[in-house]
Structure formats: structure tokens, C-alpha cells
Amino acid sequence: MTDIPAIRETLLATVAQSNAPQEVLRAPEFRKLYAQIPALPAEERGAFGQAVNELKTAIEAAVDARQAELDQVDVAPIDVTAPFDVNATRPNLLPAENGSEHPLTREMTIISDIFTRMGFVAEESREIDDQFHMFESLNFPKGHPARDDYDTFMTTQVDQNGDSFVAPAHTSTMQHRLLVQYRDMLAQGEPIAALVPDRVFRNEDLDAKHEHTFYQVEGIYVGKSINVGNLVATLQTFLEEYYGRKLNVRINPFYFPFTEPSFEFALECPFCENGCSVCSGSKWVELLGCGMIHPNVLRAANIDPAEYTGFAFGCGIDRLVMMKYQIEDIRNLESGKLDFLRQF
């Protein structure tokens, strides 16, 4: 039988000296001990398994204690308001004139300007919102499986209904508010035309095309006799103005709970002619989701879908910028790398 007390002393000594004590919990000694249990006589297995579990409990306690010790960093306080000593060397700060707008900030201004000239009004979103605006007002009832597709970050704080607040996974959280805010314009014979460019958050697996924090632009247009043709014409006009050239675009059927019918709007890949990693060999890049606003969404805002129709779209601003400047990795936009930012 393995000498468990000797293993205990060895692992405790390792924990006491380690700067990464959690790694000790994956020590091969544990695997070897558990692997021995099936080979033991039946009458010895219980006592041996209990001894192994007690060993692991002791090591876990030692790991927690060591980690708490490492977390206690003894740093002398600094008086940040104190003046420089006359003999001290002043830090080499970057001059303010070397600063510049971040490319995402600049491009959001350009996007907003294009839509403003098309008659849209720009509004801001929120960085924490409730589940009613994230889901229910957009035709996602409680328990709807489509909620799982949004990989939403939720807070431990809850609202008056006991539902967790969320970090918006799309700027569509503003859609209900915009419909209510500008609803009176419909009675005056004016359409609702609003735009929301802002930051959103999703629990994404990071790669060249996906980030957990990124920017979206949401647009809605509601009036009388609005149809899919108006939607396609609006988006194509915007994209051709933004990229400064004629574009090949297409729409494919898709599913969103808040639009019916729903589409994916795709742009011919500017990176290649025969397929590349950005378009996954298809020569097309899915750029945004769009569709005709679902009647239930209009009803939730007290707008009669029998009298008024409209379209909505949501587009990743990061992806628009990547296409415009042929940036092959979306993570560059949030990296803070000066060699990347200096190009703009």
C-alpha cells in the first residue's frame, strides 16, 4: 500500500514553496492513488479511499492558505498629491499632441453622420440593462430557447422581479424604448427613424472574428407601407456610402425572434477572389442581421402592426471597420497595441 503520510508531507512542502499552489492539486500522485483503489481487496477500498480523500482535503486547505499568503502584497502607500522632489527625475510622459482618436470612435462618428443625413436620429445605449428590454420586449418570452444563443453576461444584482440584470448582448435592448419615445411621430405622419451605436458584451470564444466586448449599431425605421425593399435599399445605400464604392450584397433567410421575416445581410469579401480565412472560403462575409419588425414587438410599444410596419437591423461596427481597412484580426481593435493604433 502506498505511503500516504509520506506523500502528504511531500505535497505540503511543495505547496509551501509554490508561487502557483493551485497546480499542486493536479499532481500525478493523486491520479496514482485513485488508480490503486480498484485493485485493492474489497475490504480495504473504503479505508484507503477515505485516506486519499482526507489527503486531498488537507492539500486543498494548504493551497487556500498559501494563495491567501501570496495575495497579501505589502506595498508602501504613495501620496499621489505630493509635489515632485526638486532633485527627482520627472517621468517621460507622452506629449498630448501625439494622441489620436481610436479607429472605432472615429468610424462610429462617420456611421452616425451617414445615417443622420438619411434622416435617422442617433441615441445612446446602456451598459447594464434589465431582461425585459433585453428579451421580453423583443418577443423572447421567459424560457424561450433563443435566449441561450446570446451568451449573456448576468449580474448577481436582481431587479424587482428577481431577474438578474444583464450586460446587453445587442443594442436591440434600446428598440422598445425608441419605439415608445418616438411613437407620437407616427400620428403626426412622420416615420420613426432611430440609430443606436454603442458597446455590447457576449461570452464568446475569442478568435480572429469574435470578441467578448465589441460595438454594434442598431437601426429601426417604422412608418406606413414599409417593406423589405426599403430595408435592402437603406442598408445598401449606407454601405456604399461608407465604403465609397458600388458593392455586391445579398440577403439570406434567417431567424430572429424580434423580426419576421428575418435575414442575414452579406457583403462580397474584399480580401480575396477565391476564398480566404476571413470569409471561410465562401467569398461572402455575413455582415449584419436584419428583418421586418415583428408585430409582437410593435404591439409591446402600443403601435398597431395593422397600420404600421417597419424594419430593424443590427451590425457589428468592428466588422465594418475590419472590412474597410482589411484588418484580419478583430482582437487588434481592443489590444491597445501602439504599432496597430499608429496606423490610424
C-alpha positions as CSV (number, residue, x, y, z in Angstrom):
1,M,0.0,0.0,0.0
2,T,1.2,3.5,-0.9
3,D,2.7,5.5,2.0
4,I,0.1,8.3,2.1
5,P,1.7,10.2,5.0
6,A,4.9,10.5,3.1
7,I,3.0,11.8,0.0
8,R,1.2,14.2,2.3
9,E,4.5,15.7,3.6
10,T,5.9,16.0,0.1
11,L,2.9,17.8,-1.3
12,L,2.6,20.1,1.7
13,A,6.2,21.1,1.3
14,T,5.6,21.8,-2.4
15,V,2.6,23.9,-1.7
16,A,4.5,26.0,0.9
17,Q,7.2,26.9,-1.6
18,S,5.0,27.3,-4.7
19,N,4.0,30.6,-6.4
20,A,1.2,28.7,-8.2
21,P,-0.2,26.4,-5.4
22,Q,-3.3,25.5,-7.4
23,E,-1.1,23.4,-9.7
24,V,-0.4,21.0,-6.8
25,L,-4.0,19.9,-6.9
26,R,-3.2,18.4,-10.3
27,A,-0.2,16.5,-9.0
28,P,0.2,13.0,-10.5
29,E,0.3,11.5,-7.1
30,F,-3.5,11.9,-6.8
31,R,-4.2,10.1,-10.0
32,K,-1.9,7.2,-9.0
33,L,-3.6,6.9,-5.6
34,Y,-7.1,6.9,-7.1
35,A,-6.0,4.4,-9.7
36,Q,-5.0,1.9,-7.0
37,I,-8.4,1.7,-5.4
38,P,-10.0,-0.8,-7.9
39,A,-7.0,-3.1,-7.5
40,L,-7.3,-3.4,-3.7
41,P,-9.3,-6.1,-1.9
42,A,-12.9,-5.1,-1.3
43,E,-12.4,-4.9,2.4
44,E,-9.5,-2.3,2.1
45,R,-11.0,0.0,-0.5
46,G,-13.2,2.0,1.9
47,A,-10.4,2.8,4.3
48,F,-7.9,3.6,1.5
49,G,-10.4,5.8,-0.4
50,Q,-11.1,7.7,2.8
51,A,-7.4,8.3,3.5
52,V,-6.9,9.6,-0.1
53,N,-9.9,12.0,0.3
54,E,-8.5,13.2,3.7
55,L,-5.2,13.8,2.0
56,K,-6.8,15.9,-0.8
57,T,-8.8,17.9,1.7
58,A,-5.6,18.7,3.7
59,I,-3.8,19.8,0.5
60,E,-6.7,22.0,-0.6
61,A,-6.6,23.7,2.8
62,A,-2.9,24.3,2.4
63,V,-3.4,25.6,-1.1
64,D,-6.0,28.1,0.1
65,A,-3.7,29.3,2.9
66,R,-0.7,29.7,0.5
67,Q,-2.8,31.5,-2.1
68,A,-4.1,33.9,0.6
69,E,-0.5,34.5,1.7
70,L,0.5,35.3,-1.9
71,D,-2.4,37.7,-2.3
72,Q,-1.2,39.8,0.6
73,V,1.2,42.2,-1.2
74,D,3.0,44.6,1.1
75,V,3.1,47.8,-0.9
76,A,4.0,51.1,0.7
77,P,1.3,53.7,0.1
78,I,2.1,56.6,-2.3
79,D,0.9,60.1,-1.8
80,V,-0.1,60.9,-5.4
81,T,-0.8,64.5,-4.4
82,A,2.7,65.2,-3.2
83,P,4.9,67.6,-5.4
84,F,8.0,66.3,-7.2
85,D,11.1,66.5,-5.2
86,V,13.5,69.2,-6.6
87,N,16.1,66.6,-7.2
88,A,13.8,63.9,-8.6
89,T,13.8,63.0,-12.3
90,R,10.5,63.8,-13.9
91,P,8.8,60.8,-15.7
92,N,9.0,60.8,-19.5
93,L,5.3,61.3,-20.3
94,L,3.9,61.1,-23.8
95,P,3.1,64.6,-25.2
96,A,-0.6,65.2,-25.6
97,E,-0.2,66.3,-29.2
98,N,0.7,62.7,-30.1
99,G,-2.8,61.4,-29.1
100,S,-5.5,60.5,-31.7
101,E,-9.0,59.1,-31.9
102,H,-9.4,55.4,-31.6
103,P,-10.4,54.0,-35.0
104,L,-13.7,52.6,-33.6
105,T,-14.6,56.0,-32.1
106,R,-13.8,57.7,-35.4
107,E,-15.8,55.2,-37.5
108,M,-18.8,55.4,-35.2
109,T,-18.9,59.1,-35.8
110,I,-18.8,58.5,-39.6
111,I,-21.5,55.9,-39.4
112,S,-23.7,58.1,-37.3
113,D,-23.2,61.0,-39.8
114,I,-24.2,58.9,-42.8
115,F,-27.5,57.8,-41.1
116,T,-28.2,61.3,-39.8
117,R,-28.0,62.5,-43.3
118,M,-30.5,59.8,-44.2
119,G,-32.9,61.1,-41.6
120,F,-32.1,58.9,-38.6
121,V,-31.6,60.3,-35.1
122,A,-28.7,58.8,-33.0
123,E,-29.2,57.7,-29.4
124,E,-27.0,56.0,-26.8
125,S,-27.5,52.6,-25.3
126,R,-26.8,51.3,-21.7
127,E,-24.1,49.1,-20.4
128,I,-26.3,47.4,-17.8
129,D,-30.0,46.7,-18.6
130,D,-32.9,44.5,-17.5
131,Q,-34.2,41.3,-19.0
132,F,-37.4,42.9,-20.1
133,H,-35.6,45.2,-22.6
134,M,-33.0,42.5,-23.4
135,F,-35.5,39.8,-24.2
136,E,-39.2,40.1,-23.4
137,S,-39.9,43.4,-25.2
138,L,-38.2,41.8,-28.3
139,N,-40.5,38.7,-28.4
140,F,-38.3,36.5,-26.3
141,P,-40.7,35.2,-23.6
142,K,-39.3,33.7,-20.4
143,G,-37.9,30.2,-21.1
144,H,-37.6,30.8,-24.8
145,P,-34.6,28.7,-26.1
146,A,-33.4,31.5,-28.3
147,R,-32.3,33.3,-25.2
148,D,-29.4,30.8,-24.9
149,D,-27.9,31.9,-28.2
150,Y,-26.9,35.3,-26.8
151,D,-24.4,34.0,-24.2
152,T,-25.4,36.9,-22.0
153,F,-23.3,38.1,-19.0
154,M,-25.6,38.5,-16.0
155,T,-25.0,40.3,-12.7
156,T,-25.6,39.0,-9.2
157,Q,-27.8,42.0,-8.5
158,V,-31.5,41.4,-9.4
159,D,-34.4,43.7,-10.3
160,Q,-37.8,44.0,-8.6
161,N,-38.9,40.8,-10.4
162,G,-36.0,38.8,-9.1
163,D,-34.3,38.7,-12.6
164,S,-30.6,39.3,-12.9
165,F,-29.5,42.5,-14.7
166,V,-27.6,41.9,-17.9
167,A,-24.7,43.4,-19.8
168,P,-26.5,44.0,-23.2
169,A,-25.6,41.4,-25.8
170,H,-27.0,43.6,-28.5
171,T,-28.1,47.2,-29.0
172,S,-31.6,45.9,-29.6
173,T,-32.2,46.5,-25.9
174,M,-33.0,50.1,-26.9
175,Q,-35.5,49.1,-29.6
176,H,-38.6,49.2,-27.3
177,R,-37.5,52.4,-25.7
178,L,-37.1,54.1,-29.1
179,L,-40.4,52.9,-30.3
180,V,-42.1,54.3,-27.2
181,Q,-40.1,57.5,-27.2
182,Y,-40.9,58.4,-30.9
183,R,-44.3,56.7,-31.2
184,D,-46.1,60.1,-31.3
185,M,-44.3,60.9,-34.6
186,L,-46.4,58.3,-36.4
187,A,-49.6,60.1,-35.5
188,Q,-48.1,63.3,-37.0
189,G,-47.4,61.5,-40.3
190,E,-43.6,61.2,-39.6
191,P,-41.8,57.9,-39.5
192,I,-39.7,56.6,-36.6
193,A,-36.1,56.5,-37.7
194,A,-33.5,56.0,-35.0
195,L,-30.0,54.7,-34.6
196,V,-28.0,53.3,-31.6
197,P,-24.2,52.9,-32.0
198,D,-22.8,51.5,-28.7
199,R,-20.9,48.8,-26.8
200,V,-22.2,45.3,-26.2
201,F,-20.9,42.2,-24.4
202,R,-21.1,38.4,-25.1
203,N,-19.5,35.3,-23.7
204,E,-17.6,34.5,-26.9
205,D,-14.8,32.1,-27.7
206,L,-12.2,34.6,-28.9
207,D,-10.8,34.3,-32.3
208,A,-10.0,36.5,-35.4
209,K,-13.7,37.3,-35.9
210,H,-15.1,37.2,-32.4
211,E,-14.6,39.3,-29.2
212,H,-16.4,39.4,-25.9
213,T,-16.6,43.2,-26.0
214,F,-17.4,44.9,-29.3
215,Y,-19.6,47.6,-30.8
216,Q,-22.9,47.4,-32.6
217,V,-25.1,49.8,-34.5
218,E,-28.9,49.2,-34.2
219,G,-31.3,50.9,-36.5
220,I,-35.1,51.0,-36.7
221,Y,-37.5,52.5,-39.2
222,V,-41.3,52.4,-38.8
223,G,-44.0,54.0,-40.9
224,K,-46.8,53.2,-43.2
225,S,-46.2,50.6,-46.1
226,I,-42.6,50.0,-45.1
227,N,-41.3,46.7,-46.8
228,V,-38.3,44.6,-47.3
229,G,-37.3,46.6,-50.4
230,N,-36.9,49.7,-48.2
231,L,-34.7,47.7,-45.8
232,V,-32.4,46.4,-48.5
233,A,-32.2,49.8,-50.2
234,T,-31.4,51.6,-46.9
235,L,-28.6,49.2,-46.0
236,Q,-27.1,49.1,-49.5
237,T,-27.1,52.9,-49.7
238,F,-25.4,53.1,-46.2
239,L,-22.7,50.5,-47.1
240,E,-21.9,52.0,-50.5
241,E,-21.6,55.5,-48.8
242,Y,-19.4,54.1,-46.0
243,Y,-17.1,52.1,-48.3
244,G,-17.1,54.7,-51.1
245,R,-17.9,52.2,-53.9
246,K,-20.5,50.0,-55.5
247,L,-21.0,46.8,-53.6
248,N,-22.3,43.3,-54.3
249,V,-24.7,42.4,-51.5
250,R,-27.2,39.6,-50.8
251,I,-29.7,38.6,-48.2
252,N,-30.3,35.1,-46.9
253,P,-33.3,33.9,-44.8
254,F,-32.5,33.6,-41.1
255,Y,-34.3,33.6,-37.7
256,F,-34.5,36.3,-35.1
257,P,-37.5,36.3,-32.6
258,F,-37.9,40.1,-33.0
259,T,-38.2,40.2,-36.8
260,E,-40.4,38.4,-39.3
261,P,-39.2,37.7,-42.0
262,S,-35.5,37.8,-40.9
263,F,-32.4,37.9,-43.0
264,E,-28.6,37.8,-42.9
265,F,-27.1,40.6,-44.9
266,A,-23.9,39.6,-46.6
267,L,-21.2,41.5,-48.4
268,E,-18.8,40.1,-51.1
269,C,-15.4,39.6,-49.4
270,P,-12.9,42.4,-50.2
271,F,-10.0,40.3,-49.0
272,C,-10.0,37.7,-51.7
273,E,-11.3,36.5,-55.1
274,N,-11.4,32.7,-54.4
275,G,-12.0,32.4,-50.7
276,C,-9.9,33.1,-47.6
277,S,-9.9,32.7,-43.8
278,V,-12.0,35.8,-43.2
279,C,-14.9,34.6,-45.4
280,S,-14.2,30.9,-44.6
281,G,-13.7,30.2,-48.3
282,S,-17.2,31.3,-49.2
283,K,-16.3,34.7,-50.8
284,W,-19.1,36.3,-48.8
285,V,-18.9,37.8,-45.3
286,E,-22.1,37.9,-43.2
287,L,-22.2,41.5,-42.1
288,L,-25.4,42.0,-40.2
289,G,-28.8,40.7,-39.2
290,C,-32.0,42.4,-40.2
291,G,-35.7,42.0,-40.9
292,M,-39.1,43.4,-40.6
293,I,-40.0,44.2,-37.0
294,H,-42.2,41.5,-35.5
295,P,-45.8,42.5,-34.9
296,N,-45.4,41.5,-31.2
297,V,-42.6,44.0,-30.8
298,L,-44.7,46.8,-32.2
299,R,-47.7,45.8,-30.0
300,A,-45.4,45.8,-26.9
301,A,-44.8,49.5,-27.7
302,N,-48.5,50.2,-28.4
303,I,-48.0,50.5,-32.1
304,D,-50.7,48.9,-34.3
305,P,-49.0,46.5,-36.7
306,A,-52.1,46.5,-38.9
307,E,-51.4,50.2,-39.6
308,Y,-47.7,50.5,-39.3
309,T,-44.7,48.3,-40.4
310,G,-41.0,48.7,-40.1
311,F,-37.6,47.2,-40.3
312,A,-34.7,46.8,-37.9
313,F,-31.0,45.9,-38.4
314,G,-28.1,45.3,-36.1
315,C,-24.5,45.5,-37.4
316,G,-21.1,44.9,-35.8
317,I,-19.2,48.1,-36.1
318,D,-15.9,46.2,-35.5
319,R,-16.6,44.1,-38.5
320,L,-17.4,47.1,-40.7
321,V,-14.1,48.6,-39.7
322,M,-12.3,45.4,-40.4
323,M,-13.7,45.2,-43.9
324,K,-12.9,48.9,-44.6
325,Y,-9.3,48.7,-43.5
326,Q,-8.7,45.0,-44.2
327,I,-7.9,44.2,-40.6
328,E,-7.7,40.4,-40.3
329,D,-8.0,40.1,-36.5
330,I,-10.7,41.8,-34.6
331,R,-8.7,41.5,-31.4
332,N,-6.3,44.2,-32.6
333,L,-9.1,46.8,-32.1
334,E,-9.1,46.1,-28.3
335,S,-5.5,45.2,-27.9
336,G,-4.1,48.7,-27.1
337,K,-1.1,47.9,-29.3
338,L,0.6,51.2,-30.3
339,D,2.0,49.8,-33.5
340,F,-1.5,49.0,-34.7
341,L,-3.1,52.2,-33.5
342,R,-0.4,54.4,-35.1
343,Q,-1.7,53.3,-38.5
344,F,-4.8,55.4,-37.9
